[in-house]
Amino acid sequence: MRIKDALTAVFRKSARGQLKPLTTIWTEQADDGKEIPLPEYPRPQMRRDQWICLNGWWEYTFTGLGEIPREAEGRILVPFSPETRRSSVERTLKPEEALWYRRKVRIPEVPAGARLLLHFGAVDERCTVWVNGSRVGSHRGGYLPFQFDVTEEIRTGENEISVRVRDETDRGSACRGKQKLNPGGMFYTAQSGIWQTVWMEWVPDNFITGLKIIPRLGEQEVEFRINMNRPVSGEITVGKGRTFTSEEVMLEETDETLYICPVSEKDFDRKSMLRCRLKLEEFRLWSPESPTLYPVRIRLGQDRITTYFAMRSFGTGYDAGGHACLTLNEEPYFFHGILDQGYWPESLMTPPSEESMIFDIKEMKQVGFNMLRKHAKIEPLRWYYHCDRIGMVVWQDMVNGGGPIPSMLCTYLPTVVPALGKMVADRHYKLLSRDNIRERKRFEQQLIGMIDHLANEPCIGMWVIFNEGWGQFDSVRLTEAVRRKDSTRPVDHASGWFDQGIGDVCSVHNYFRKLKAEKDRYNRPFVISEYGGLACRISDHTSADGTYGYHDVSLEEFPDEFRTLMKTISDLSKDGLAGAVYTQVSDIEEEINGLLTYDRKYKKSGRIDLDISNRIS
């Protein structure tokens, strides 16, 4: 064990200071006076033509909790949180405050027989929405989308949308990820408010309200489950599968039809759900090496959407050496990934542009990784779409919540004393800051909501429920609930430690001990779900005076140190290691253990072409 590094990480005193204003090239090139940020259609797997992007300049006001704003304080650039420089506000929403948004929307005409839906990609953490003075609804949960039918409230001409937001961040128990009002080390600047795209779309009176696509490799079928307001006739058309060139960013409809599935009203059940299975005579499998996607057109009544699917499966099994392993498309597959927290210096959790999302994914694939562990965050849907089309597997974390994290118990001691991580039962709610029963129920609802939200993404290869015991509780029961909701993907119920013996993998974090492939007592695949964390400071590209990491190296030393770690993981993949996750994609604030600097202007590893075998022979 590297005792010195371990003690340094535990007892390192933060000297965070004032953050330096770093900026990525995508913001430097943006013209916010003329351009709408993130203008792309936000839901690639359920696209309609008639929509209105509401990103751009809104009015904002901060008030006390019981106050109503009289006039606007200024303008905020949506969808960037007020705490960010990109929003032009740079002010923290405090727990005792409310943040109000307001903007005008002009509707030239209201189509006869149509409904208008108002969508929010994500608002942190709770909000209430009004249209033309009428309250249309409220929502809690800062990482999931929601919508309201505002047909009865809108009118031809000018309309006004108002949003009131509250966020307690780490002073409450809601899901918050890495946000902290007093940030430092591995916890980052808190943010609030609207942080994903806001948009409206016209739909017919009878429209598709839900869509689930399930590839079934064993049966050579794809299953569609579609919810409508009422049964109706139509058809589902599947086009030719294809992969992308490096310049393409959207899977368009294809005129080359492979299969057509006609639909009649009799095909719906009593709850207006359509279940349709389509036999595929031949198909190409999706993988990081060949990310084939199949475009789909769905026409039911007057509603028309475009979507896509991939033929692939994730699971567990045994390799040729008899080791428990993870599988892709029913074959042993080694998942070598990197921790991806998705933070940006000028915009925090909101990517500054479409191109910025693509950049991170492609850079990590070029280094040699085939998987991203999306850590304590749910990204905009377009991010997952780019993983689908570029060919990058995603291990998706649920966003952690609960009371204050007991850092010594949950973060530091199990790193140094691994045996401790096997001794804690997560039924002790107070010990792990989970004694609020309402927030436990809300966490479970949002966990299932995340799976519903992301279930159609071909790239997602594992659900991760808890990380390092942060707000962990009842993981045996929750794992069973996740499996009932989605039986097509493995579950990591406890990444790091506090393993309750229920998940599909034995998931260990190892920053200071010798890396090795351990034998799990339950004979599950063994994964090192965090390792590495080489801390390399590049002063002109670092935002904080203080530094945080697990093993300090110079820029000159970094490539060789990194190459050595990659070689070790490659060797272990032949000796029973089923997967591994290097920490991490980029620096974040004072945490300097990224492969990229926080501003994405420097790649510390250089151009390294690693010979890491993806398949276990």
Number of C-alpha atoms within 10 A of each C-alpha: 12 13 11 11 16 20 14 15 18 16 9 15 13 15 14 18 12 10 15 14 13 17 21 17 13 15 17 8 8 14 11 14 9 8 11 18 24 20 17 14 17 22 15 20 23 18 15 17 12 10 16 16 18 22 20 23 19 20 18 23 19 21 16 13 14 8 10 13 15 8 9 14 13 12 18 22 24 26 30 30 30 25 21 24 19 23 22 16 18 15 15 18 24 19 16 12 18 22 23 24 22 20 16 16 13 12 13 10 9 15 12 8 9 16 18 22 17 22 19 21 22 25 28 26 23 19 22 16 21 18 21 16 12 15 15 17 14 16 18 20 21 27 25 22 20 15 17 15 16 20 15 11 16 20 15 11 12 12 16 16 19 20 20 22 25 23 28 21 25 22 14 15 23 26 27 26 24 20 21 19 18 10 16 22 20 15 17 20 19 25 28 27 28 26 26 27 27 23 19 19 17 20 21 16 16 18 22 23 10 13 18 18 22 20 21 18 16 9 10 15 19 18 15 18 15 19 20 19 14 16 22 20 15 16 15 20 17 24 19 18 23 17 17 16 9 9 6 11 16 13 20 12 17 16 9 10 15 14 16 15 14 14 19 14 15 12 16 21 12 10 11 17 21 22 16 19 18 17 14 15 9 8 15 16 18 26 23 19 12 15 24 26 23 22 22 26 21 20 19 23 19 15 17 20 18 20 22 24 23 27 23 21 22 20 21 21 17 17 20 11 11 9 20 22 28 28 23 20 16 15 19 24 24 26 28 27 27 29 23 25 23 20 21 23 26 23 23 24 24 24 26 25 16 17 12 17 20 17 12 17 22 18 15 21 19 14 15 19 24 22 29 29 29 22 23 24 22 24 23 22 19 20 18 22 23 20 24 26 27 26 25 27 25 25 27 26 24 24 27 25 27 25 20 16 20 15 13 11 18 22 18 17 16 20 25 20 9 17 13 15 22 13 12 17 18 20 14 14 18 13 16 23 20 24 17 13 10 11 18 21 11 16 22 15 12 21 23 16 15 20 16 15 16 18 19 19 21 31 30 23 26 21 25 24 25 25 26 24 27 24 28 27 22 15 23 17 10 17 22 16 15 20 14 10 13 16 12 17 19 23 24 27 31 27 24 26 26 27 26 18 17 19 22 21 28 28 27 24 23 21 24 21 15 9 17 18 19 16 15 15 8 12 13 23 24 25 30 25 25 22 23 24 24 25 23 27 23 14 10 10 20 25 27 22 15 20 23 29 26 25 19 19 16 14 14 11 13 19 18 12 15 19 15 12 17 19 14 14 24 20 16 18 26 19 15 24 26 30 24 28 24 28 26 27 27 26 29 29 30 27 28 31 29 28 29 23 25 27 23 22 12 14 14 22 19 12 10 12 10 14 10 16 16 18 15 19 11
